[in-house]
Amino acid sequence: MGGSGFILGIESSCDETAAAVVERGTRTLSSVVASQIKTHARYGGVVPELASREHLRAIVPVVRAALAEAGITLADLDAIAVTAGPGLAGALLVGITYAKALAAALELPLIAVNHLEGHIHAVLMKELPLGRSSFNEAALALVVSGGHTHLYRARQEKEAWNYRLMGRTVDDAAGEAFDKVAKLLGFGYPGGPWIDALARYGNPKAVPFSFAQIKQKVHLGGKPPRTKAARTAPIANLDPRFMFSFSGIKTAVLRYVELHGLRDEARLRAARLFAPGAEARPPQSKEEALELCPQNVIDLVSSFQCAVVGDLMKKSFAAAESLGARRLLVTGGVAANRELRARFSAEGARRGVRVDFPTLAMSTDNAAMIAAAAWGRFQAGEFAAESLSADPSLALGTSCPGGRR
C-alpha cells in the first residue's frame, strides 16, 4: 500500500492514555502520554474505575496533542491503530471506542494490536531502517512489566510477525512483585523506580533469596492457573525451565519484614515526615528515603532486586540457548531497571548474544509502540472489523478479535 505511511496509535490498556504518530513502523513523529500516577498513588495501585474515567477525560486532548506535535492533520493519516488487549476492560474500551469512531468518520482502516506485541516493537522500531519490518533471524523476546512476564520466540513471516510462547509467569508478574514489595516497605507507587533507585546502596547478598523449580500443578490438568496475566497456551505444553513465579519471593520478603520488625520501622519513618495528626505519606525523594531507611532495609531492597533480575536472566538466556537465538529483546516497564540492563548486557556479551532494549521513554506504556506494531498488519491488509471490542485476556500469537482482510 502507498500513501504517507503515517499511522496514529492509541493506547489505553491500563493507567496511561497515549497517542502517537509513527511513519512506516519505525520513525516516531510524536508520542504523547497522559499519566495517571497521581490519581492512583494514594491507593497504592491502579483502580480500574478511576482509570477508565481518566481515559475519558484525556483521550481527545492527547490525540490532538499527538497530531500537533507530529505537524500533521487527520487527513494525512493512512490508518488508526489501537490496543485491543490485554488490559483493563473499561480502560481498553475507551481507546477502542474512540479509535473506531475516528476511523469510521475518516473512512480509514482500523488495526487492532496486542499490547504485548507493542512492547516487542518498542525495541524493533529502534533497530530497523524506515519502512523495514524485520531482521532476518529469530529472536527471543522477554516482556516484563507490572502485568506480564512472558518469553516469546519472535520471527517475521511475510509482512507480519509470528510469536510462539516459550515461558510465562504462573502467578505474579515481576513488576507487580516490585510494586508490592515497595508498598510493604512504605515506599510510594509505582514501586519499581523506588527499588531501582535504592538497591544500588545496599548489599545484594545480605538476604539469600532463592527460587524453587516450577512444577506443573496436577489439579490444573495442564491448564494455566487463574492470574491477571494474558491467557496463554496450556502450561503443560511449556518447558518448566522457562516458567516464572514471583509470589514466593514476595512472601519471603514479608516474612523477613515481620521477623525483623521492619513494618514498625516503616511506620516510624512515616511518622517522622509529618506533623502530629497529618496524613501519612511515603518518602518523596531518593535522598529522603536514604536518610530515613536503616541499612537493613536498603540491603533487603538490594537483595530482592538482585534475586529477581537473576531469575529473569537465568531463564531468558536458557530459553535463547534452546532456540539457538542470537538476539534477545528485553522490553516492558521493568526493562527500564538499571541493574537489569547492566546484567543482561554483560551476560549477553559473555554468551555472544545481542541484547536490545527499548529507550527508557518507550519501556513503559506508550502509543508509538502500538503504531509501530500495526505497520506490518497495515501492509498485509489485516484490518479490524466493526465488531472489534476489548479482550482483557488477549493472548499473543493468536489473531486479534474481529480481524478481516
ChimeraX attribute file (.defattr): number of C-alpha atoms within 10 A of each C-alpha:
attribute: neighborCount
match mode: 1-to-1
recipient: residues
	/A:1	9
	/A:2	6
	/A:3	8
	/A:4	12
	/A:5	20
	/A:6	26
	/A:7	29
	/A:8	31
	/A:9	32
	/A:10	33
	/A:11	35
	/A:12	34
	/A:13	31
	/A:14	23
	/A:15	26
	/A:16	25
	/A:17	31
	/A:18	27
	/A:19	34
	/A:20	32
	/A:21	35
	/A:22	29
	/A:23	22
	/A:24	25
	/A:25	31
	/A:26	26
	/A:27	19
	/A:28	20
	/A:29	20
	/A:30	20
	/A:31	25
	/A:32	23
	/A:33	22
	/A:34	18
	/A:35	15
	/A:36	18
	/A:37	16
	/A:38	10
	/A:39	15
	/A:40	17
	/A:41	14
	/A:42	13
	/A:43	11
	/A:44	17
	/A:45	19
	/A:46	19
	/A:47	15
	/A:48	16
	/A:49	12
	/A:50	15
	/A:51	23
	/A:52	24
	/A:53	13
	/A:54	20
	/A:55	28
	/A:56	16
	/A:57	12
	/A:58	17
	/A:59	23
	/A:60	14
	/A:61	13
	/A:62	21
	/A:63	22
	/A:64	16
	/A:65	17
	/A:66	25
	/A:67	23
	/A:68	14
	/A:69	15
	/A:70	17
	/A:71	12
	/A:72	14
	/A:73	11
	/A:74	16
	/A:75	8
	/A:76	15
	/A:77	21
	/A:78	21
	/A:79	24
	/A:80	27
	/A:81	35
	/A:82	30
	/A:83	31
	/A:84	30
	/A:85	31
	/A:86	26
	/A:87	25
	/A:88	23
	/A:89	21
	/A:90	21
	/A:91	28
	/A:92	26
	/A:93	25
	/A:94	22
	/A:95	28
	/A:96	26
	/A:97	15
	/A:98	16
	/A:99	24
	/A:100	24
	/A:101	13
	/A:102	15
	/A:103	18
	/A:104	13
	/A:105	9
	/A:106	15
	/A:107	11
	/A:108	17
	/A:109	19
	/A:110	29
	/A:111	32
	/A:112	31
	/A:113	29
	/A:114	25
	/A:115	27
	/A:116	28
	/A:117	25
	/A:118	25
	/A:119	32
	/A:120	27
	/A:121	27
	/A:122	33
	/A:123	23
	/A:124	23
	/A:125	25
	/A:126	18
	/A:127	17
	/A:128	15
	/A:129	15
	/A:130	13
	/A:131	15
	/A:132	15
	/A:133	24
	/A:134	20
	/A:135	13
	/A:136	8
	/A:137	11
	/A:138	20
	/A:139	23
	/A:140	29
	/A:141	28
	/A:142	29
	/A:143	23
	/A:144	27
	/A:145	26
	/A:146	21
	/A:147	23
	/A:148	25
	/A:149	29
	/A:150	26
	/A:151	28
	/A:152	25
	/A:153	22
	/A:154	22
	/A:155	18
	/A:156	17
	/A:157	12
	/A:158	12
	/A:159	16
	/A:160	18
	/A:161	17
	/A:162	17
	/A:163	20
	/A:164	15
	/A:165	19
	/A:166	25
	/A:167	26
	/A:168	28
	/A:169	25
	/A:170	22
	/A:171	19
	/A:172	22
	/A:173	24
	/A:174	25
	/A:175	23
	/A:176	24
	/A:177	26
	/A:178	26
	/A:179	22
	/A:180	20
	/A:181	21
	/A:182	21
	/A:183	18
	/A:184	17
	/A:185	23
	/A:186	22
	/A:187	24
	/A:188	23
	/A:189	22
	/A:190	23
	/A:191	24
	/A:192	26
	/A:193	20
	/A:194	21
	/A:195	23
	/A:196	20
	/A:197	19
	/A:198	20
	/A:199	23
	/A:200	17
	/A:201	14
	/A:202	17
	/A:203	17
	/A:204	20
	/A:205	14
	/A:206	15
	/A:207	19
	/A:208	11
	/A:209	18
	/A:210	14
	/A:211	14
	/A:212	9
	/A:213	12
	/A:214	15
	/A:215	11
	/A:216	18
	/A:217	13
	/A:218	9
	/A:219	7
	/A:220	13
	/A:221	11
	/A:222	15
	/A:223	16
	/A:224	19
	/A:225	15
	/A:226	11
	/A:227	14
	/A:228	16
	/A:229	24
	/A:230	22
	/A:231	16
	/A:232	18
	/A:233	18
	/A:234	13
	/A:235	22
	/A:236	16
	/A:237	12
	/A:238	16
	/A:239	14
	/A:240	17
	/A:241	16
	/A:242	22
	/A:243	23
	/A:244	26
	/A:245	22
	/A:246	21
	/A:247	16
	/A:248	16
	/A:249	19
	/A:250	19
	/A:251	13
	/A:252	15
	/A:253	20
	/A:254	17
	/A:255	12
	/A:256	15
	/A:257	19
	/A:258	12
	/A:259	10
	/A:260	12
	/A:261	11
	/A:262	20
	/A:263	17
	/A:264	13
	/A:265	18
	/A:266	20
	/A:267	15
	/A:268	12
	/A:269	21
	/A:270	18
	/A:271	17
	/A:272	11
	/A:273	17
	/A:274	12
	/A:275	9
	/A:276	9
	/A:277	7
	/A:278	9
	/A:279	10
	/A:280	15
	/A:281	16
	/A:282	20
	/A:283	20
	/A:284	11
	/A:285	13
	/A:286	13
	/A:287	11
	/A:288	12
	/A:289	19
	/A:290	16
	/A:291	12
	/A:292	16
	/A:293	18
	/A:294	14
	/A:295	14
	/A:296	15
	/A:297	20
	/A:298	22
	/A:299	21
	/A:300	25
	/A:301	29
	/A:302	24
	/A:303	21
	/A:304	28
	/A:305	25
	/A:306	22
	/A:307	19
	/A:308	22
	/A:309	18
	/A:310	18
	/A:311	17
	/A:312	20
	/A:313	18
	/A:314	14
	/A:315	19
	/A:316	27
	/A:317	21
	/A:318	13
	/A:319	24
	/A:320	22
	/A:321	14
	/A:322	9
	/A:323	14
	/A:324	13
	/A:325	18
	/A:326	18
	/A:327	18
	/A:328	25
	/A:329	26
	/A:330	28
	/A:331	29
	/A:332	28
	/A:333	25
	/A:334	26
	/A:335	24
	/A:336	24
	/A:337	18
	/A:338	14
	/A:339	18
	/A:340	21
	/A:341	17
	/A:342	11
	/A:343	15
	/A:344	25
	/A:345	18
	/A:346	14
	/A:347	16
	/A:348	19
	/A:349	12
	/A:350	10
	/A:351	12
	/A:352	11
	/A:353	20
	/A:354	17
	/A:355	20
	/A:356	20
	/A:357	23
	/A:358	25
	/A:359	14
	/A:360	13
	/A:361	12
	/A:362	23
	/A:363	24
	/A:364	20
	/A:365	26
	/A:366	28
	/A:367	33
	/A:368	36
	/A:369	36
	/A:370	37
	/A:371	37
	/A:372	34
	/A:373	34
	/A:374	34
	/A:375	28
	/A:376	23
	/A:377	19
	/A:378	26
	/A:379	16
	/A:380	14
	/A:381	15
	/A:382	21
	/A:383	22
	/A:384	23
	/A:385	17
	/A:386	13
	/A:387	9
	/A:388	19
	/A:389	20
	/A:390	24
	/A:391	20
	/A:392	21
	/A:393	18
	/A:394	22
	/A:395	21
	/A:396	24
	/A:397	19
	/A:398	12
	/A:399	14
	/A:400	23
	/A:401	19
	/A:402	13
	/A:403	16
	/A:404	13
	/A:405	10
